Amino acid sequence: METIHTQSPLYEQSKKLFEEISKAYKLKTEISNVEVMEKSEKEAKVKFIQKTIKIEGPAFQNNEITGYHVLRPENGKWKIYNTIMTKTVFLDENGNPLETDVQDGKNQIEKMDLKFDDRKWVLDYFNSANGEYIWEFVLEGESVENWTELYTIHRLEKMNSTVGLKNWMEAYKQSLTEATNGHITFHTFESTDQEEIYEFIVKDAKVQDDQHEVARLFAQGNDLYLVRYTKLGEAMPDKTRDEWIHRLKQFKAQK
């Protein structure tokens, strides 16, 4: 914990997680591709790739994370104030990437009620690990590596009962702001203890494309669901934005 900034909003959570992992596991961690993205007297952003492999302990999903550390000085030393993960690849016991089972994702999607527009959308990516499930849909002819519009579903197992919708949303907003080194506009349309509907627009960021996203976070039992529509480029007209919000509000985790 010596590398974590004591004023970080995630300090207590990180401390608890570190203690639990240290007791249960022996892990091998390798950090590579470290690169300073930007730096000022008050803050620095450092890109990294972190590979974690289990040596001993109970069930654990080996992984390789690409992300950014936001560093701030404390007592003359640079310390981690926040961490933003931009990509996660799950690994097998030998450290090789696992093949994602898109068919399994399709089987689960059949239980949900999704609303798209009239164009053809294709499930191009599915993965699940450690209680988090993600489905990513793209327009026919595009892929998750090369897309202009993206429809994403996240299921966060037990996150509502352990963290809560409001706490999760606040942490997400802060991470989003920290991750964006351009101009970001965030607007909430509806907010209750059980649901949050919002949008954000990113412009002129060094490490992100300009984009406009509308999303709906809602609680269902112990779980949280996040459904998002993201468009690269200029912001959507209000009419298009409102149509996608309406579709997201119609989404049901179970038909």
N, C-alpha and C positions, 0 to 999 in steps of 0.2 A: 504493500500500500504506500510505500515511500514515493512511488512515482505518480500518485494520484493527488491532484490539487484538493486541499481540504475544503475549499469553497465550492467544489463541483456539486451540482444538484444531484449527481449520481453517486456521491461519496459513500453514504451509508449503505446504499444498495450494493455498490461494488464491494465494500468491505464484507458484508454478509455473504455475498456470493463467493468471494475469494476464500473465506473461512470454510464454507461448506465444501467447495471443490477440493481444497487442500486436505481436508479430513478424509474424503471419499476416494480421491484419485491420485495416481501418479501419472502426470502428463508430460509429453515432450513437445515443446513449443519452439518453432523456428520462425524468425522474422526476417524478411528479405525485401528488396526493392524499396528501401526507405528513401524518400525524396521530399525535400522541403519545397512546398508549393508556394508559400508566401510567408513573410515574417515582418513584424513591426516590433516596437518596444514592448507592446502590451500583449501581443498574441502571435502565434505561429500555427500554421497548418502543415502537417506532415503526412504524406501518403505512405502506406505500408501494405505488405501482404503477410499474414500470419497463418502458419500451418500448425494445427494442434492434433497430436496423435496420442491415443490412450496407451499407456504402458501397463498399468494395473488399475483395477477398480471395477465397479458395476457397469451396466450398459451405458455406452457413451457414443455419440455420433462424431467420428473424426471429421475435421473440416478444414477448409482453407478460406480465410476471410480477406477480402480486399476492402480497404477503408481509409479513413483519415483521422488522425488524432488532432484535436484542438488543444494546443499547449498555451499555458499562461504562467508567468513567473511567480514564484513564491519563495521568499527567503533566499533570493539569489539563484534559484534553480528553476529550470523549465519543468513544469509538471502537467500531466494530462488533465485537462478540464472537462473534455467531452470526447467521445469516440463515435464516429459515424461510419457504419458499415454499408458499403455500396454493392457488395456482391458476396455471396456465400456459395461455396462448392463443397458438397459432402463427399467424403473420401471413404474408401474401404480400409480394411485392417492393414494393408500395405501402403496406404497413402495415395492410392490412385483414385481418380474421380469415379463416383458411382454413376451408373446409367440411370437416368430418371425414367420412371414408368408412367408415360403419358396415358396409357390405357387405364391404369389404376385411377388416375385423375379423372378420366372420362367417366368411369363407373360411378365415382362419387358425385360428379357434376349432375348426373341424371337424377339425383335426389333433390337437387336445388331448382329454384325457379328464377331463371335469368332473363333479362330483357335487353336486347340489343337493338340497333337500328336495322334498316332493311338490307344492309350489306352483309356479306358472308364473313363471319368471324370464326377463327380456328384456334382450338386449344393447342398451343405450341410448347408449353412448359408446365410441368407439375413437379412438386417436391414436398416432402414432409420429413421433419426431424424435430425431436425434443418438443413436441406439442405444438409446432407451428406448421401450417399447411399453406401452400401458395399455388394458385392457378393463374396463368397468364395467357390471355387471348390476344391474337393479332389479326389484322385483316388478311384475307387470302392473298398469297403472294409475298407477304412480309414474314419476318421472324423476330424472335425476342432479341436477336443480335442486331437486327436492322429493321426498325419500325418507325412509323410516323404517328400511329395511334395505338394505345394499349389499354386493355381492360383487365384489371387485376382483382382477384379475390384472395383475401387472407383470412384464415381461421386461426385464432390465437387461443389455444386450449387452456382453460382454467384461468385465463388472464383477468376475467371480470371478477372472479372470486378472490384472487390473490392480490391484484393491483388495483382494479377498478377502472371504469371507463374514463372518468375525469382525470385521474392521475396519469393514466397511459397517454391521454390526449395532450396533457401539458408537457410531458417528457418528449413526445413526438414533435410538438411545435418547436421546442427548444432545439432539438437535434436538427430539425429541418433548417432553422435559422442559422445554426452553427455551420451546417454543411454547405450553405449557399454563400459564395463570396461575391455575388452580384446583387441585384435589386430583387427583393421578394415582397409580394403583397399577399397577405393572408386575410381571409374574410370568412366569418362564421354565419351561416344562414339560419340554422336551428340548433339549439343546444338544450338537452335535458339530461337527467341522470342515466337514461337508457339509450340516448342517441345523439350523435353530433354530425351535422352536415356542413361541409365547408368547401372552400376553394383556395388555391394559391396559384400565383403567377410568378414565374422566374424570368428575369431578363438580364442580359449582359453579364452572365456569370462566366468565370474563367474555366471551370471544370464541368459545367452543365450546359446542355442546350436550352435555349429559350423554350418554355413550356407552360401549359395551363392545365391544371388538374382540378377535377371536382370529385368529392369523395363522401362516403357515408360510413361512419363508425357506429356500430350498434351492439348492444348486449343481448345475448340469448343464453339464458341459464348461466352456467359458470364461464362460458366462453365469450370472446369478443370476435366480431366479424368486421372486416374493413373491405369495402368494395370501392374501386377507384376507376375513373376514366381519365386518361392522360393524353394530351395532344401536344406534339412538338411544334415549335414555331410560334406564330403570333397568337394572342389571346382569342378565344372563341367569341363570336357575337353572343349577346345576351340570350337570344332565342335558342341557339344551339346549346349553350350552357344549361339553360333551364330544362331543355328536353332531356339532357343526360342526367340531370339531378332527378327528374321524374322517373327515369328508368332505374336509377340506383335505389330510389325509394321503393320501387316495386320488387326489388330482389328479395327472395326468401331463401333462407338457409335450408328449409325443408318444404317441399310442395304440400 
